[in-house]
Amino acid sequence: MKQLAVILSALLMICAMAGCAHKPVQEKSAQELADEGTRYFDKGRYKKSIEAFENLRDWYPFSKLTTLADLKVADAYFNMEEYESAVSAYENFERLHPRHESVPFVIFRTGLCHFNRLDTIDRDQTPAHRAIDAFSRLVRAYPDSEYASQATDYIHQCRESLAAHELYVAKFYFKTKRYRSALYRFKQIIEKYPDVGDIETARRHIPLCEEGLAEMEKEESKND
């Protein structure tokens, strides 16, 4: 009987240990996680900060502190220059908290994420277009926001980049005697970017493109 009792005790201990293995680690309170995430954030330890705030969101989805967590996660990604993740996090914040007082800041940061990904004028200008979309939305929706003036300045810089890119492409087409494409680009500079584009260069090249097209048409008619 004693041997049976020992076996049963051992089995009970094993079961208890197995149960403990599946028991979740003792969770910190929402406030403790928020404080922890903030401390890591202030020290520049952004990955640890994100971990703490994500635990807060996962463990306490209905806590009022999840709003702070949503914003801090986005800010941490922004400070790490992981702009794609930051955009996703900022957009998630705006979707979950559309009437929060931080929304103008969130839209502004979204625009900055795109703006900071701008490269030289010979590269893809998609970030400039996306930045303009975000900054323009901020100016329209929150014209009295403290970020509206800065957003306007960034829009101007983005348009300068777009105009310079258009000129770069136009000159390339002109140099390679693709006059029709070059002519279209030079005209676009005048029509779309009269305030920021190199209008004089565009105007100077338009008649040259037209002359080139005329010469090409003459050559084609001779060959016919």
Stockholm file with secondary structure:
# STOCKHOLM 1.0

chainA/1-224         MKQLAVILSALLMICAMAGCAHKPVQEKSAQELADEGTRYFDKGRYKKSIEAFENLRDWYPFSKLTTLADLKVADAYFNMEEYESAVSAYENFERLHPRHESVPFVIFRTGLCHFNRLDTIDRDQTPAHRAIDAFSRLVRAYPDSEYASQATDYIHQCRESLAAHELYVAKFYFKTKRYRSALYRFKQIIEKYPDVGDIETARRHIPLCEEGLAEMEKEESKND
#=GR chainA/1-224 SS CHHHHHHHHHHHHHHHHHHHHHSCCCCCCHHHHHHHHHHHHHTTCHHHHHHHHHHHHHHCTTSTTHHHHHHHHHHHHHHTTCHHHHHHHHHHHHHHCTTCTTHHHHHHHHHHHHHTTCCCTTSCCHHHHHHHHHHHHHHHHCTTSTTHHHHHHHHHHHHHHHHHHHHHHHHHHHHTTCHHHHHHHHHHHHHHCTTTSCHHHHHHHHHHHHHHHHHHHHHHHHHC
#=GC SS_cons         CHHHHHHHHHHHHHHHHHHHHHSCCCCCCHHHHHHHHHHHHHTTCHHHHHHHHHHHHHHCTTSTTHHHHHHHHHHHHHHTTCHHHHHHHHHHHHHHCTTCTTHHHHHHHHHHHHHTTCCCTTSCCHHHHHHHHHHHHHHHHCTTSTTHHHHHHHHHHHHHHHHHHHHHHHHHHHHTTCHHHHHHHHHHHHHHCTTTSCHHHHHHHHHHHHHHHHHHHHHHHHHC
//
